[in-house]
Amino acid sequence: MDYLTENVAVNLKRIRQSKGMSLDHVSEQTGVSKSMLSQIEKGTANPSLGVLGKITSGLRIEFQELIATPLVDSYLVTPEDLVPTKELEGQYTVWTCFPYEDTRLVEIYRIDIEPGGTYVSGGHGEKTREYLVVTDGVMTVECNGKEHEIHLKQAFRFETDQTHIYRNRGTEKTSCMCFFLDYH
């Protein structure tokens, strides 16, 4: 289940229950079948924009309220949950662990770079800072015209308002966890 499908599942059930509505009542209000609503709440259906529009209109809620990441105390992401966000065979793979959200100031990514591989990342705007921790191998990061070699278990911080480059000059794969922080 992708994170958007999961968001809709959790939010629809929460909204329905907070309004004291049964699936039958929501179906009457929205014009969406009870079986489809049940599947959406279980996370087994991937509703179209049209269906989501009927739900938001019928329940008189904002679209964002339905798709926003639910506020939860804790949430575990396992490697099995991750699908590559970006990849170039023989060069790099990027996974999104926690994506950008308007309500949170942090994004978290995992980056693997193959031996001899390079990953070029565009700037992420002013007042965005990246923190990375190397979890395998040695990674070279080029930012602001300088190269920095970061070794296993070392952490590095830099401003990400310009293009920056991740390189693996070694003979083994290198990996890091990247944390983007917006400090507006």
N, C-alpha and C positions, 0 to 999 in steps of 0.2 A: 504494500500500500504506500503510495507516495504521500509526501507531507501535506499537499493540498487536499487530497481525498480524505486524509485523516482529520485535517482541520475542520472540513465541512461536516464530517461524521460527528465529531465531538461537539461542535458548536450547534448543529441542528438539534441534537438530543438535549443539550443544555437549555437552549432557547425554548424548545417545545415544553420541557418539564417546568421551566420557570414561569411559563404562561398557563400551566395546569392543563395542557391540551393533550388529548390522545392522538394517536396516529390517524384515526378516523377523522377527527376534527381538523387536523392539519390538512388532510387530504381534501376535505370539503372547502377549506379556506383557500387552498392553493391551486386546486385542479390537478395535482400530482397524485398518482395512485398510491394507496396505502402500501402496496408491496414495494414500489420504488422508494418511497420514504424510508421504509424499514431497511432496504438494502443500503441506502445512503447512510443511515445511522450506524449500520454495521461496518461500513467502509468497503462493501463488496461491489458497489456501483460507482461508476465514474460519470456523474451527471453532466449533461450539456449545459451551456450557458443559458439556454432557453428554460430548462428545468430550474436552474438556480434563480433565474429571474422571476419565475412563477412563485417560488418559495419566498423570496425576499418581498415581493409585492403582496402576497397573501398574508404573510406574517407581519407586514409593515416594519421591516427592519432594513438597515443599510446592507448593501452587498458586502462591504468590508467586514461587517460583524459576522457574516457567515464564513468567510474564507480566512479571517485572521487567525494567527497561531493562538490557541487557547492558553490562557494564563494558568500554568500548572507549577507546582512546587518543584517538580523534578521531571526529567525526561532523558531516557537513555538512548543513545544512538550507537548501534553496533556496526562493525564492518559489513555484516551481512545486509544491513539496511541501506547501505550507500550504493548509489549508482553514479558512475563517472559523469561529472558536469562538463568537463573539457578533457580531451585527450588527443594525442598525436602518437600513433604507434611508433615504438622505438625511441620516443623522446620523453613524454611526460603523461601523467594522469592527475586530474584534480577532482576531488570529491567535496561536495558541500555537506558539512556536518550540521551546521545551523545557519540558514540563509539570512539575508538582510530582512529586517522587519522594521516598520516605522516606529514601533513601540519599544524597540531594544536598540542599544548602541553598539552591539558586538555581533560580528559574523565569525564563523569558524570553518576553516577548510583544511583538508589534508592534501598534500602535494607529494607525489612520487616522481622522481626524475631518474631515467635510465642512464647507465654509464655513457658519457659523451653527450648526453641530452641537454637541451636548453628549453626553458619556458619563459616567454616574454609576456609580461603583464602590463597593460596600460595603466595610466594613473587612475586613482580612485577618488579624485576631487580633493579640494582643500579641507583641512582639518580632519583628515583620516590618517590614522597611524596604524602601522602593521607591526605585530609582534610575532616572531616565529621561534619555534624550538625544534632543533634537528633531532629526529627520533631514530634515524639510521644513516650511517655514512657521514660524509662531509659535503656541505653545500656551499657554493659560492654565490653570493648575492651582489649584483651590481645596482647601485642606486646613487643618484646625485653625482654621477661621474666617478664613483669610487667602487672598488671591489672589496668585498669582505668575505673571508673564509670562516664559515661557522661549522664547528665540529659537533659530534655526537653529544647530546645533553646540554649544549650551549644554547643560549637565548640571544636574540638580536631584535632591535627595535629601529624602525625608520619611518619617515614621512612618505606617504604614497601618493603625493600629488603629481608625480611624474612617472613615466614608463620605468619599470624596473625589471631586472632579468635574474632568473634563477638558473644556475648551471651545476652540472655534475661532471667534474673533471676526473673522477675516480674510475675504478674498474668494477665497483659494486653499486647497486641501486642506492640512492639517497632519498630520504623522506623527511618531511617536516609537518608540523601542525602550525597553521597560520591563524592569527586572531586579528581581525580588523576592528578598530575602535574609532567610532565617530565621536569627536569631542567638540561639537558645535556649541 
